[in-house]
Amino acid sequence: MKTQQQLVQLTMATLNGDNEVCVLEYELGYPVVMSAACTVFGKICVTANDLFEALSLIRLEAEKHGYLILCNGARTDAYPSRMSRQMGQVGKIYICKIGKPAQREDLLDLFEPAELRQVGTVASQRDAYEVWLRSLQ
């Protein structure tokens, strides 16, 4: 089965306010293959188990250059569900509210824009997710 290439244009930003456009291209399937192109780091290609993991690998490259990607998939208060990750097609991400389980109304599109104040590094997002998980116990 042939899948269709998807293109997403995202903004990257530094804490100093410098902005840069990053174009992602990916094809759904297993594994997910995603490429990113921008003037900051040129073009890279990653392979991952799901869209969220692929985006995280691209984010790590942007972080090396002092940039954060401004999309819901990079929000420190958001993370995909385990079930959606196991299915491999993580196009949605949950807003994680301390002490509250994720609800359907907390779902956001992975690539929709987010503000600089909402996003963080891959590590800070993972840390916030672990805090949220502990808050549910």
C-alpha positions in Angstrom: 0.0 0.0 0.0 1.5 3.3 -1.1 1.2 6.1 1.5 1.1 9.8 0.7 3.9 12.2 1.6 2.9 14.8 4.2 4.5 18.3 4.4 4.4 20.4 7.4 5.9 23.9 7.8 6.8 24.8 11.4 8.5 27.7 13.0 11.5 27.3 15.2 12.6 30.0 17.7 15.4 30.8 20.0 14.9 32.3 23.5 16.4 35.5 22.0 13.5 35.7 19.6 15.2 34.6 16.4 12.7 32.7 14.2 13.4 30.2 11.4 11.1 28.1 9.2 11.6 24.3 9.3 9.8 22.1 6.7 9.1 18.5 7.7 8.3 15.8 5.2 7.1 12.4 6.3 5.3 9.3 5.2 3.2 7.3 7.6 4.0 3.7 8.0 6.3 1.6 10.1 8.8 2.8 10.6 8.1 6.5 10.2 10.7 8.3 8.0 10.8 12.0 8.5 13.1 14.7 7.0 13.5 18.2 8.1 15.0 21.1 6.2 15.9 24.6 7.3 18.8 27.0 7.0 19.9 26.4 10.6 21.0 22.7 10.2 20.4 22.0 6.5 18.5 18.7 5.9 18.4 15.7 8.1 16.4 12.5 7.9 15.3 10.3 10.9 13.6 7.0 11.3 11.4 6.3 14.3 8.6 4.1 15.6 6.0 6.9 15.5 5.5 10.5 14.5 6.1 11.8 18.0 9.5 10.0 18.3 10.5 11.3 14.8 9.5 14.8 15.8 11.5 14.5 19.0 14.6 13.4 17.0 14.2 16.5 14.8 13.7 18.7 17.9 17.0 17.3 19.4 18.8 18.5 16.3 17.2 21.9 16.5 18.2 22.1 20.2 21.8 21.6 19.3 21.6 24.9 17.4 19.7 26.7 20.2 16.2 26.4 18.6 12.9 25.1 19.9 10.2 23.9 17.5 6.9 25.8 18.1 4.2 23.1 17.8 2.0 21.1 20.2 4.3 18.2 19.9 7.0 20.2 21.8 4.7 21.6 24.5 6.0 20.7 28.0 2.5 20.1 29.2 1.7 17.6 26.4 2.5 14.0 25.6 1.0 11.2 23.5 -0.8 8.3 25.0 0.9 5.0 25.3 -1.8 3.3 23.2 -1.4 5.8 20.4 2.4 5.4 20.4 2.0 1.6 20.3 -0.2 2.0 17.3 2.5 4.1 15.7 0.3 6.8 14.3 0.7 9.6 16.9 -1.0 12.5 15.1 -2.6 13.7 18.3 -1.1 14.7 21.7 -2.8 15.1 25.1 -2.5 18.1 27.4 -1.4 16.7 30.7 -3.1 18.4 33.7 -1.5 17.6 37.1 -3.6 15.2 39.1 -6.1 14.6 36.2 -6.2 11.8 33.7 -6.1 12.8 30.1 -9.5 13.3 28.5 -10.6 13.3 24.9 -11.2 17.0 25.1 -7.5 17.4 26.0 -6.4 16.1 22.5 -4.5 18.5 20.2 -3.0 18.1 16.7 0.7 17.2 17.0 1.9 19.7 14.4 -0.4 22.7 15.2 1.5 25.8 16.3 2.3 26.6 19.9 3.8 29.6 21.5 7.4 29.8 22.7 6.3 30.0 26.3 4.5 26.7 25.9 7.4 24.6 24.5 10.6 23.2 25.9 13.3 20.8 25.2 12.8 17.1 24.7 14.2 16.4 28.1 12.0 19.0 29.9 8.9 17.6 28.1 9.8 14.1 29.3 10.4 15.3 32.8 7.0 17.1 32.9 5.3 14.0 31.6 6.9 11.9 34.4 5.7 14.5 37.0 2.2 14.2 35.5 2.3 10.4 35.7 3.3 10.5 39.4 0.5 13.0 40.1 -2.1 10.4 39.0 -1.0 7.8 41.6 
